[in-house]
């Protein structure tokens, strides 16, 4: 995809059939995350239904403000609280 088109895409929903395994989706999620700039973060969600499931990838704008202490140092974001995707 071209860069201009990527900047305009805010989310993708992909319909999946029953035979799709979760490990098959890692490549799609990684590519979408790699193409996202530093101003956005990616929210990944799955919807399961009886006949099919849907993968939702959304770009969410990060807040403009950063937390700071009394010393003026920035508070670092705790990476342990973020969901991580394991590659197998």
N, C-alpha and C positions, 0 to 999 in steps of 0.2 A: 504494500500500500504506500501511497505517497504521503509525505509528511503533512501536507495541508489537510488531506482527508483524515489522517489519524488524529489531528488536533480537534476535529469537529465531532468525532465519535465519542459519545459519553457512556455508552453501554451496549452490550451485545447479549442477546438471548439465543441459545442454541438448543433445539429440540433433540433429545437423545432417545434411542430405542432401548428395549430391555437388555440387549446383549452388550451394550457399551459398559466397559469397566472404568472405574474411577481413575486408575493409573493411566488410561488412554487419554485423559483430559489434561494431564500435566503439561504437555507441549503447548496446547492452546492457551492455558493459563499463563505459562512462562512467557510466551510471545506477547500476549496482551500486556503483561506487567512490564516487560522490557521496553515496549513502545510507549509506555506512559511516562510523561515528564515528571520532574521533581515537584511540581506544584500540585499534583494529584496523587491519590493513593487508590488502590484497586480493592473493591469489595467483591468477594466471590461468594455466591450462594447457589445451592441446588434445591430444586423443587421436585419432589417425588410424587407421582400419581400412579394409579393402577396400571394404565396402559403405557405411559411414557414418563420421562423425567426431563427437566429443563435446567441447563446451566446458565446462570446469570452472572455477567461480568460488568461491573459499573465503575466508572471513574468518579471519585468524590474529591472535591476541592479541599485541600488542606487549609486549616485556619491561618490567617495572616499574622496573628499575634503569637508570640512565644513566651513561655513562662520564664521569669527571672527571679533570682534570690535577692536578698538585701544587698549583697556584694555586687550585684550587676551581672553575675554570671548566668548564662542560660542553663535551664534545667533540661537535662537530656531525657529523651523519650525512652521508656523502659521497653526493650525489645522482647522481653519474656511474655508480655501481655498480648503481643500480636500473634495471630494464627500463622503457623508455618506449614508449608506443604512439603511432605517428604517425597523424595524420588526413590523409587525402588527399582 
